[in-house]
Amino acid sequence: MANHPSAEKRNRQNEKRRLYNRYYARGARNAIKAVRNTTDKAAAVAMLPKVFAMLDKLAKINVIHHNKAANLKSGLAVHVQKLA
């Protein structure tokens, strides 16, 4: 329990940031699933730049680690290349 005004403010800030991070991370996960579930190569290639941009932004604002973003991007690129 927060006993100081600064600790109470920090709790408020953390809650706002947690909800913000959850929102954007969930959006990125849904976009990744959409690319992985696509069987059409042209559609998947069209989606890749948007998903890559989402992952780069999440890494930039420290929602996810930059290495995780790089690993996800690499895996998606390999997946799209394997589509017929």
Secondary structure, 3 states (H helix, E strand, C coil): CCCCHHHHHHHHHHHHHHHHHHHHHHHHHHHHHHHHHCCCHHHHHHHHHHHHHHHHHHHHCCCCCHHHHHHHHHHHHHHHHHCC
